[in-house]
């Protein structure tokens, strides 16, 4: 059972997200918060697998809450709930090590897929969010793409395969099944990829995969 903390200051949004999560018998909402400070307290009390945090909340915004959780409860996977027009917040959350980015207006299936992926230790970016991050935040888009391709080129062919699948939000188990190798080998590849790319987590590696045009979105 995947245990989820849901934090949003709008009761209707919480109700909608809760209803979507309830459609999956393997997901349970264990706590709800209306502000960031309450979200941190409840996360420390309940230790959920995943914390779904709205970016804009009173008392403590979602980004500050995510940063506190990263320090105090690094085992809790953080997924940010965002809307278009909040690009600078997405950039900050990425830098702070959030594991997922979802649009409130996105497909309900993305919400469930994102929660499952992050609970499994993977990263998940809504395709629209990933596209927005790359095209709107990069500024010098061609320069960023060229730099990403150079960094990816330093990887072995197998590592690039793993990076491409990581960029699609696949878990270690899913990557292992896709490449017909054992999960332990995938973990070793992922660790090597993070080190060689000099990035902090799977989300940052996924962004490089997108920028380097390694990700097949079909």
Number of C-alpha atoms within 10 A of each C-alpha: 10 17 18 27 25 26 30 26 18 13 13 10 15 18 14 13 19 18 13 15 20 14 11 12 9 11 18 17 18 16 18 22 22 19 22 27 20 17 28 27 14 20 27 14 10 14 19 24 22 28 30 25 29 27 26 19 22 14 13 17 18 30 24 19 25 30 18 15 21 17 9 13 16 12 15 23 27 32 29 26 22 22 19 12 9 11 16 12 17 25 13 13 23 21 14 16 18 25 28 28 29 26 19 17 10 15 11 17 10 17 24 17 16 25 28 20 23 24 25 17 20 25 30 30 26 20 17 13 20 20 15 16 20 17 14 13 14 15 10 10 14 12 12 16 19 13 15 21 18 12 16 25 13 13 16 12 11 11 19 18 18 23 29 25 23 25 28 22 27 24 23 24 17 17 22 18 13 12 14 9 12 13 17 12 12 21 17 11 20 20 13 14 23 16 12 13 16 12 14 14 21 25 24 20 24 24 22 26 27 23 26 20 15 20 19 11 10 4
